[in-house]
Amino acid sequence: VYLSTIMVPGILLVFVFLITTYSIGTELKFKRSKAWLRLAGNNIYIALAGKLLPHTCVFLAVFYGFDFYIYHILGFPHPGGILPILLSGFLVVTASQCFGVFAFGLMPSLRMSMSICSLWAVLSFSVCGATFPVFAMDPMIESMAQLFPLRHYYMIYKISIFNAFPLSYCLINIVALLLFIALPALTIRNLRRAMLEYIYIP
C-alpha cells in the first residue's frame, strides 16, 4: 500500500521524462524542426503545446487509470479524498513534461537531454523519501531532494492523500511543482534557436 503508490508513478514519470525529450529531439534528428515551427507560425509556445498536449492527455489517462485501480478497485487507503489525487497527478505529470522541455532547451541534443532526464528520473526513486527518510540523509542530499518532482508528489501523497491533512499543509510542495512547470521559460529561446539553426549530430 505504501510503496507501490509511489514506485509505480515514479516508473510512469520515467516515461514522461524520456518521451517528452525524445518527441522534441526527433524533430531535429529527422530534419523536421523548421517545418514544425512553420506550421505553428514560428511560435515555439504553440509548437510545444501542439506537440505535448496529446502526450499530456495520454499520460494523465494512464496515471489516473492507475489511481482508479489502486484506490477504487483495490481499496488502498486514501482518506484525503479525490481532489489531492487529481491535483497531484496533474501537477507531477505536467511538471515532469516541463522539466523535459527545460532539459532539451538547456542542452539541445537528443542523446544528452535524454541522458539528463533518465538520470533525474532514476535518482528520484532514491531521494523521494519513500524508501528512506530524506531527513536522515546527508544535508546536501536532503537539499538536492527538492529538485525532483517525485519528491513533491510523494509529500502531497503522504500529507494530503494518506494522512488526510488539508492541501494547505503541502502548499510548499504544490508551489515547487508549479515552479517546475515554469522551468521552460528559462530555456525556451535557446530551444527555438536550436530548432532553427542546430544541425543534428549523432
C-alpha positions as a Markdown table, in Angstrom:
| # | Residue | x | y | z |
|---|---|---|---|---|
| 1 | Val | 0.0 | 0.0 | 0.0 |
| 2 | Tyr | 2.7 | 2.4 | 1.0 |
| 3 | Leu | 5.5 | 1.7 | -1.6 |
| 4 | Ser | 3.5 | 0.8 | -4.8 |
| 5 | Thr | 1.6 | 4.1 | -4.6 |
| 6 | Ile | 5.0 | 5.9 | -5.2 |
| 7 | Met | 7.1 | 3.4 | -7.1 |
| 8 | Val | 4.6 | 2.8 | -10.0 |
| 9 | Pro | 4.0 | 6.6 | -10.5 |
| 10 | Gly | 7.8 | 7.0 | -10.4 |
| 11 | Ile | 8.2 | 4.5 | -13.2 |
| 12 | Leu | 5.5 | 6.2 | -15.2 |
| 13 | Leu | 7.3 | 9.5 | -14.8 |
| 14 | Val | 10.5 | 7.9 | -16.3 |
| 15 | Phe | 8.5 | 7.5 | -19.5 |
| 16 | Val | 7.1 | 11.1 | -19.2 |
| 17 | Phe | 10.7 | 12.5 | -18.9 |
| 18 | Leu | 12.0 | 10.4 | -21.8 |
| 19 | Ile | 9.1 | 10.6 | -24.2 |
| 20 | Thr | 9.0 | 14.4 | -23.8 |
| 21 | Thr | 12.7 | 15.0 | -24.8 |
| 22 | Tyr | 12.5 | 12.3 | -27.4 |
| 23 | Ser | 9.5 | 13.8 | -29.2 |
| 24 | Ile | 11.2 | 17.2 | -29.3 |
| 25 | Gly | 14.6 | 15.8 | -30.2 |
| 26 | Thr | 13.4 | 13.8 | -33.2 |
| 27 | Glu | 12.3 | 17.0 | -34.9 |
| 28 | Leu | 16.0 | 17.9 | -35.1 |
| 29 | Lys | 17.1 | 14.3 | -35.8 |
| 30 | Phe | 14.8 | 13.9 | -38.8 |
| 31 | Lys | 15.2 | 17.5 | -40.0 |
| 32 | Arg | 11.6 | 18.4 | -39.4 |
| 33 | Ser | 12.2 | 21.2 | -36.9 |
| 34 | Lys | 11.8 | 24.1 | -39.3 |
| 35 | Ala | 8.7 | 22.7 | -40.8 |
| 36 | Trp | 7.3 | 22.0 | -37.3 |
| 37 | Leu | 7.9 | 25.7 | -36.3 |
| 38 | Arg | 6.5 | 26.9 | -39.6 |
| 39 | Leu | 3.2 | 25.0 | -39.0 |
| 40 | Ala | 3.0 | 26.8 | -35.7 |
| 41 | Gly | 3.5 | 30.2 | -37.2 |
| 42 | Asn | 7.1 | 30.3 | -35.9 |
| 43 | Asn | 5.7 | 30.4 | -32.4 |
| 44 | Ile | 7.6 | 28.0 | -30.2 |
| 45 | Tyr | 4.9 | 28.1 | -27.5 |
| 46 | Ile | 2.2 | 27.0 | -30.0 |
| 47 | Ala | 4.5 | 24.4 | -31.4 |
| 48 | Leu | 5.2 | 22.9 | -28.0 |
| 49 | Ala | 1.6 | 23.0 | -26.9 |
| 50 | Gly | 0.5 | 21.2 | -30.1 |
| 51 | Lys | 3.2 | 18.5 | -29.6 |
| 52 | Leu | 2.9 | 17.9 | -25.9 |
| 53 | Leu | -0.8 | 18.3 | -25.2 |
| 54 | Pro | -1.8 | 14.9 | -26.7 |
| 55 | His | 1.1 | 13.4 | -24.7 |
| 56 | Thr | -0.3 | 15.1 | -21.5 |
| 57 | Cys | -3.7 | 13.6 | -22.1 |
| 58 | Val | -2.3 | 10.1 | -22.6 |
| 59 | Phe | 0.0 | 10.4 | -19.5 |
| 60 | Leu | -2.9 | 11.6 | -17.4 |
| 61 | Ala | -5.2 | 8.8 | -18.6 |
| 62 | Val | -2.6 | 6.2 | -17.6 |
| 63 | Phe | -1.8 | 8.0 | -14.3 |
| 64 | Tyr | -5.5 | 8.4 | -13.3 |
| 65 | Gly | -6.2 | 4.8 | -14.5 |
| 66 | Phe | -3.6 | 3.6 | -12.1 |
| 67 | Asp | -5.1 | 5.7 | -9.3 |
| 68 | Phe | -8.6 | 4.4 | -10.1 |
| 69 | Tyr | -7.2 | 0.8 | -9.9 |
| 70 | Ile | -5.4 | 1.1 | -6.6 |
| 71 | Tyr | -7.8 | 3.4 | -4.8 |
| 72 | His | -11.2 | 2.3 | -6.1 |
| 73 | Ile | -10.7 | -1.3 | -7.1 |
| 74 | Leu | -8.0 | -2.4 | -4.7 |
| 75 | Gly | -9.3 | -0.1 | -1.9 |
| 76 | Phe | -5.9 | 1.4 | -1.0 |
| 77 | Pro | -6.5 | 3.9 | 1.9 |
| 78 | His | -7.0 | 7.5 | 0.7 |
| 79 | Pro | -8.8 | 9.4 | 3.4 |
| 80 | Gly | -7.8 | 12.7 | 1.9 |
| 81 | Gly | -10.3 | 12.2 | -0.9 |
| 82 | Ile | -10.3 | 12.6 | -4.7 |
| 83 | Leu | -9.1 | 16.2 | -5.0 |
| 84 | Pro | -5.5 | 15.7 | -3.8 |
| 85 | Ile | -5.2 | 12.6 | -6.0 |
| 86 | Leu | -6.3 | 14.5 | -9.2 |
| 87 | Leu | -4.3 | 17.6 | -8.4 |
| 88 | Ser | -1.1 | 15.8 | -7.5 |
| 89 | Gly | -1.3 | 13.7 | -10.7 |
| 90 | Phe | -1.9 | 16.6 | -12.9 |
| 91 | Leu | 0.9 | 18.7 | -11.3 |
| 92 | Val | 3.5 | 15.9 | -11.4 |
| 93 | Val | 2.8 | 14.9 | -15.0 |
| 94 | Thr | 3.0 | 18.5 | -16.3 |
| 95 | Ala | 6.0 | 19.3 | -14.1 |
| 96 | Ser | 7.9 | 16.3 | -15.5 |
| 97 | Gln | 7.0 | 17.2 | -19.1 |
| 98 | Cys | 8.2 | 20.8 | -18.5 |
| 99 | Phe | 11.4 | 19.5 | -16.9 |
| 100 | Gly | 11.9 | 17.5 | -20.1 |
| 101 | Val | 11.4 | 20.7 | -22.2 |
| 102 | Phe | 13.8 | 22.6 | -19.9 |
| 103 | Ala | 16.4 | 19.9 | -20.2 |
| 104 | Phe | 16.3 | 19.9 | -24.0 |
| 105 | Gly | 16.4 | 23.7 | -24.1 |
| 106 | Leu | 19.4 | 23.6 | -21.8 |
| 107 | Met | 21.2 | 21.0 | -23.9 |
| 108 | Pro | 19.6 | 20.7 | -27.4 |
| 109 | Ser | 20.9 | 17.3 | -28.1 |
| 110 | Leu | 18.7 | 14.2 | -28.2 |
| 111 | Arg | 21.3 | 12.0 | -26.6 |
| 112 | Met | 22.3 | 14.4 | -23.9 |
| 113 | Ser | 18.9 | 15.6 | -22.9 |
| 114 | Met | 17.5 | 12.1 | -22.7 |
| 115 | Ser | 20.6 | 11.2 | -20.5 |
| 116 | Ile | 19.9 | 14.1 | -18.2 |
| 117 | Cys | 16.2 | 13.1 | -17.9 |
| 118 | Ser | 16.9 | 9.4 | -17.4 |
| 119 | Leu | 19.4 | 10.3 | -14.6 |
| 120 | Trp | 16.9 | 12.7 | -13.0 |
| 121 | Ala | 14.1 | 10.1 | -13.2 |
| 122 | Val | 16.2 | 7.3 | -11.7 |
| 123 | Leu | 17.6 | 9.4 | -8.9 |
| 124 | Ser | 14.1 | 10.3 | -8.0 |
| 125 | Phe | 13.5 | 6.9 | -6.5 |
| 126 | Ser | 16.4 | 7.3 | -4.1 |
| 127 | Val | 15.7 | 10.8 | -2.9 |
| 128 | Cys | 11.9 | 11.0 | -2.9 |
| 129 | Gly | 11.8 | 9.7 | 0.7 |
| 130 | Ala | 9.5 | 6.7 | 0.2 |
| 131 | Thr | 12.2 | 4.0 | 0.8 |
| 132 | Phe | 14.5 | 6.0 | 3.2 |
| 133 | Pro | 13.6 | 9.2 | 5.1 |
| 134 | Val | 15.1 | 12.3 | 3.5 |
| 135 | Phe | 15.7 | 14.0 | 6.8 |
| 136 | Ala | 18.1 | 11.2 | 7.8 |
| 137 | Met | 20.2 | 11.7 | 4.6 |
| 138 | Asp | 23.2 | 13.9 | 4.3 |
| 139 | Pro | 22.2 | 17.6 | 4.5 |
| 140 | Met | 23.4 | 18.2 | 0.9 |
| 141 | Ile | 21.3 | 15.3 | -0.4 |
| 142 | Glu | 18.4 | 16.5 | 1.7 |
| 143 | Ser | 18.6 | 19.8 | -0.1 |
| 144 | Met | 19.0 | 18.3 | -3.5 |
| 145 | Ala | 15.9 | 16.1 | -3.0 |
| 146 | Gln | 13.8 | 19.2 | -3.5 |
| 147 | Leu | 15.0 | 19.3 | -7.2 |
| 148 | Phe | 13.0 | 16.2 | -8.1 |
| 149 | Pro | 9.2 | 16.3 | -8.9 |
| 150 | Leu | 8.6 | 12.8 | -7.5 |
| 151 | Arg | 9.7 | 14.1 | -4.1 |
| 152 | His | 7.0 | 16.7 | -4.0 |
| 153 | Tyr | 4.4 | 14.2 | -5.4 |
| 154 | Tyr | 5.3 | 11.9 | -2.5 |
| 155 | Met | 4.9 | 14.7 | 0.0 |
| 156 | Ile | 1.5 | 15.6 | -1.3 |
| 157 | Tyr | 0.5 | 11.9 | -1.2 |
| 158 | Lys | 1.8 | 11.4 | 2.4 |
| 159 | Ile | 0.3 | 14.6 | 3.8 |
| 160 | Ser | -3.0 | 15.1 | 2.0 |
| 161 | Ile | -3.9 | 11.7 | 0.5 |
| 162 | Phe | -2.7 | 9.2 | 3.0 |
| 163 | Asn | -3.0 | 11.3 | 6.2 |
| 164 | Ala | -5.9 | 13.5 | 5.1 |
| 165 | Phe | -4.4 | 16.8 | 6.1 |
| 166 | Pro | -5.6 | 19.8 | 4.1 |
| 167 | Leu | -3.7 | 20.8 | 0.9 |
| 168 | Ser | -2.5 | 23.9 | 2.7 |
| 169 | Tyr | -0.2 | 21.7 | 4.7 |
| 170 | Cys | 1.7 | 20.8 | 1.5 |
| 171 | Leu | 1.5 | 24.2 | -0.2 |
| 172 | Ile | 5.2 | 24.4 | -0.5 |
| 173 | Asn | 5.3 | 21.2 | -2.5 |
| 174 | Ile | 2.5 | 22.4 | -4.8 |
| 175 | Val | 4.4 | 25.6 | -5.4 |
| 176 | Ala | 7.6 | 23.6 | -6.1 |
| 177 | Leu | 5.7 | 21.6 | -8.8 |
| 178 | Leu | 4.4 | 24.9 | -10.2 |
| 179 | Leu | 8.0 | 26.2 | -10.4 |
| 180 | Phe | 8.9 | 23.0 | -12.4 |
| 181 | Ile | 6.1 | 23.8 | -14.8 |
| 182 | Ala | 7.6 | 27.3 | -15.2 |
| 183 | Leu | 11.1 | 26.0 | -16.0 |
| 184 | Pro | 10.8 | 26.0 | -19.8 |
| 185 | Ala | 10.6 | 29.8 | -19.7 |
| 186 | Leu | 14.3 | 29.8 | -18.9 |
| 187 | Thr | 15.4 | 27.9 | -22.0 |
| 188 | Ile | 12.6 | 28.5 | -24.5 |
| 189 | Arg | 14.6 | 30.9 | -26.6 |
| 190 | Asn | 17.5 | 28.5 | -26.8 |
| 191 | Leu | 15.1 | 25.8 | -27.8 |
| 192 | Arg | 13.7 | 27.9 | -30.6 |
| 193 | Arg | 17.1 | 28.8 | -31.8 |
| 194 | Ala | 18.1 | 25.1 | -31.8 |
| 195 | Met | 15.1 | 24.2 | -33.9 |
| 196 | Leu | 16.0 | 26.8 | -36.5 |
| 197 | Glu | 19.8 | 26.6 | -36.5 |
| 198 | Tyr | 21.2 | 23.5 | -35.0 |
| 199 | Ile | 22.3 | 20.5 | -37.0 |
| 200 | Tyr | 21.8 | 17.1 | -35.5 |
| 201 | Ile | 25.0 | 15.3 | -34.6 |
| 202 | Pro | 24.5 | 11.5 | -33.8 |
